[in-house]
């Protein structure tokens, strides 16, 4: 299996998890837990889609940053929503930095292709 096929599979699974988390936020959670689930689902779903687009564009690094960063960012929020200690929130920004790095890599790749 090629790396981009693996990214596509992981991005699709990430999208499925995001929809499930968002649905649970809307129908089964309340308070802060619902907010964490909504935020995680929002970021995870956006970055699952952009990972697929970036992979289709032929990018090599940014799709991995989007999938991995989205998973780390969202998983820590989901964990706290389901009772993990609040210190998990200190891990969340690591995923956010990976997402920002993904966008910067995507911008650099687009710049190079346009030149």
Residue pairs with C-beta under 8 A, 6 or more apart in sequence:
3 60
4 55
4 63
7 51
7 52
7 55
7 63
7 64
7 67
8 52
8 55
10 51
10 67
11 48
11 49
11 51
11 52
11 55
11 63
11 66
11 67
12 48
12 52
14 44
14 45
14 47
14 48
14 51
14 67
14 70
14 71
15 44
15 45
15 48
15 49
17 44
17 74
18 40
18 41
18 42
18 44
18 45
18 48
18 74
19 41
19 45
21 37
21 40
21 41
21 44
21 74
21 78
22 37
22 38
22 41
22 42
22 45
24 37
25 33
25 34
25 35
25 37
25 38
25 41
25 81
26 34
26 38
29 37
29 81
32 81
33 80
33 81
33 82
34 81
36 77
36 78
36 80
36 81
37 77
37 78
37 81
39 77
40 73
40 74
40 75
40 77
40 78
40 81
41 74
43 70
43 73
43 74
43 99
44 70
44 71
44 73
44 74
46 70
47 66
47 67
47 69
47 70
47 99
47 102
48 66
48 67
48 70
50 66
50 102
50 106
51 62
51 63
51 66
51 67
51 70
51 102
52 63
54 62
54 63
54 66
54 102
54 106
54 109
55 63
57 106
57 109
57 110
58 109
59 105
59 106
59 109
61 102
61 105
62 102
62 103
62 105
62 106
62 109
63 102
64 102
65 98
65 99
65 101
65 102
65 105
66 99
66 102
68 95
68 98
69 95
69 96
69 97
69 98
69 99
69 101
69 102
70 95
70 99
71 95
72 91
72 92
72 94
72 95
72 98
73 92
73 94
73 95
73 96
73 98
73 99
74 95
75 95
76 84
76 88
76 89
76 91
76 92
76 95
77 89
77 92
79 88
80 86
80 88
80 89
